Amino acid sequence: MLKKVIKIVLVIALLALVAIQFIRPEKNNQGYKSVALFETETKPSAKVASILKESCYDCHSNQTQYPWYSEIAPTSLWLADHIEEGKEHFNVSAWENYTVKKKEHKLEELIEMVEDDEMPLQSYTLIHGNLSEDDKKLLLQWAGLARLQYKHQLEVSSIK
């Protein structure tokens, strides 16, 4: 009796796994042109731009480089949710829609998250690897300088 129940459960699970393959989340592929304004304003060096592309833009822009396993559900659904959540917190492709105050704050959060090893997420680094200490240092220096630019703009506008 127990073997029969287990067999039925396994067949149902297999059918559910096959059926879920037909649910295809929308891809996040608007191209790297969507990050152009962000990079123009914040002026990352070529090395920092490479770090951003390799470690940040997949979840924090409108351009994701999908790995092979992103075509297999339920992983595809998990990744789509992960990317959507990442863009809700910080989306460099929406940089033009942010106020100066919000830009400064987003860079402050970026600095805090990287310093506290909260970004990139462990689930990302398990597959893609961690940022080296040198890369983190470059990223933090760049973000600090970019943040100062926005802080200065806020101070100037408050004087007026």
C-alpha positions in Angstrom: 0.0 0.0 0.0 2.8 2.5 1.0 4.7 1.7 -2.2 1.6 2.5 -4.3 1.1 5.8 -2.5 4.8 6.7 -3.0 4.5 5.8 -6.7 1.4 8.0 -7.2 3.1 10.9 -5.4 6.2 10.5 -7.6 4.2 10.4 -10.8 2.2 13.5 -9.7 5.5 15.3 -8.9 7.0 14.3 -12.2 3.9 15.5 -14.1 4.0 18.8 -12.1 7.7 19.2 -13.0 7.0 18.7 -16.7 3.9 21.0 -16.6 5.8 23.8 -14.9 8.4 23.8 -17.8 5.7 25.5 -19.9 5.6 28.6 -17.6 8.2 30.9 -19.1 9.0 34.1 -17.2 9.7 37.2 -19.3 13.4 37.8 -19.9 15.2 40.9 -18.6 17.1 41.7 -21.9 16.7 45.3 -22.9 20.4 45.7 -23.6 23.3 47.4 -21.9 22.3 50.8 -23.5 19.9 51.0 -20.6 22.9 51.5 -18.2 24.4 54.3 -20.3 23.1 57.2 -18.3 24.1 55.6 -15.0 27.7 55.1 -16.3 27.8 58.6 -17.9 26.8 60.2 -14.6 28.8 58.1 -12.2 31.9 57.7 -14.4 33.2 54.3 -13.5 36.6 53.3 -14.8 36.8 50.5 -17.3 37.7 48.1 -14.5 34.8 49.2 -12.3 32.4 49.1 -15.3 33.5 45.5 -15.8 32.9 44.7 -12.2 29.4 46.2 -12.4 28.6 44.3 -15.6 29.9 41.0 -14.1 28.6 41.3 -10.6 25.7 43.8 -10.4 23.9 44.4 -13.7 22.3 40.9 -13.9 20.0 41.7 -11.0 20.2 45.5 -10.9 19.6 46.6 -14.5 17.4 45.8 -17.4 20.0 43.5 -18.8 20.6 40.0 -17.5 23.1 37.4 -18.8 21.2 34.2 -18.2 23.0 31.0 -17.4 21.9 27.7 -19.0 20.0 26.6 -15.9 17.7 29.6 -16.2 15.7 27.7 -18.8 14.7 25.0 -16.3 11.8 25.5 -14.0 11.5 26.1 -11.1 14.9 27.7 -11.3 13.7 30.0 -14.1 10.9 31.2 -11.8 13.2 31.7 -8.9 15.7 33.8 -11.0 12.9 35.9 -12.5 11.7 36.7 -8.9 15.2 37.4 -7.7 15.9 39.8 -10.6 12.6 41.6 -10.1 13.3 42.0 -6.4 16.9 43.2 -7.1 15.6 45.9 -9.6 13.0 47.0 -7.0 15.8 47.9 -4.6 18.3 49.4 -7.1 17.9 49.6 -10.8 20.6 51.4 -12.7 18.5 51.3 -15.8 16.0 53.5 -14.1 18.7 56.0 -12.9 17.2 58.8 -15.0 14.0 58.5 -12.9 15.7 58.9 -9.6 16.0 62.3 -7.9 19.5 63.5 -6.9 18.7 62.6 -3.3 17.6 59.1 -4.2 20.8 58.6 -6.4 22.9 59.7 -3.4 21.0 57.3 -1.1 21.2 54.4 -3.6 25.0 54.8 -3.7 25.1 55.0 0.1 23.2 51.7 0.2 25.5 50.1 -2.4 28.5 51.1 -0.3 27.0 49.6 2.9 25.9 46.4 1.2 29.3 45.8 -0.3 31.2 46.7 2.9 28.9 44.3 4.9 29.4 41.5 2.3 25.6 41.5 1.7 26.1 42.2 -2.0 26.5 40.4 -4.2 24.2 37.9 -2.6 25.7 34.5 -1.5 23.3 32.7 -3.8 24.9 34.7 -6.7 28.5 34.3 -5.5 28.1 30.5 -5.1 27.9 30.2 -8.8 29.6 33.3 -10.1 32.3 33.7 -7.5 33.0 36.4 -4.9 34.4 39.9 -5.6 38.1 40.0 -4.9 39.2 42.4 -2.2 40.8 44.6 -4.8 37.6 44.6 -6.8 35.6 45.5 -3.7 38.1 48.3 -2.9 37.8 49.7 -6.4 34.0 49.5 -6.4 33.8 51.2 -3.0 36.2 54.0 -4.0 34.2 54.7 -7.2 30.8 54.6 -5.4 32.2 56.9 -2.7 33.3 59.5 -5.3 30.1 59.2 -7.3 28.1 59.7 -4.1 30.1 62.8 -3.2 29.0 64.3 -6.5 25.3 63.9 -5.6 25.9 65.1 -2.0 27.5 68.2 -3.5 24.5 68.8 -5.8 22.2 68.4 -2.8 24.2 70.9 -0.7 24.3 73.5 -3.6 20.5 73.1 -4.2 19.8 73.6 -0.4 21.8 76.9 -0.4 19.8 78.4 -3.2 
